[in-house]
Amino acid sequence: PDAAADIVLDNDGPGAQTREHQRRMMGEIIKLLGTNEPGKLIEADYERTVQVLLGSTATPVISAAPVGAWTHAVFDAANAHAQ
């Protein structure tokens, strides 16, 4: 959380943010992620999104299920680099 807060604070031009607030926000984000592998795509979520987009009664966003549209390669590479 400290490194993430530093990134936000370093890019806060007006200086309106505080470390305490940013750490609290990081804690809330961690709760929302709900996984031991934050950032890793959950395939079931992807599939559900595809089905919603395909099933739209309005103008379809997509006309067929994408092939090769997702991967864990970026997550796996970042995770390997972090260890």
Buried (B, 14 or more C-beta within 10 A) or exposed (E): BEEBBEEBBEEEEEEEBEEEEBEEBBEEEEEEEEEEEEEBEEEEEEEEEBEEBEEEEEEEEEEEEEEEEEEEEEBEEEEEEEE
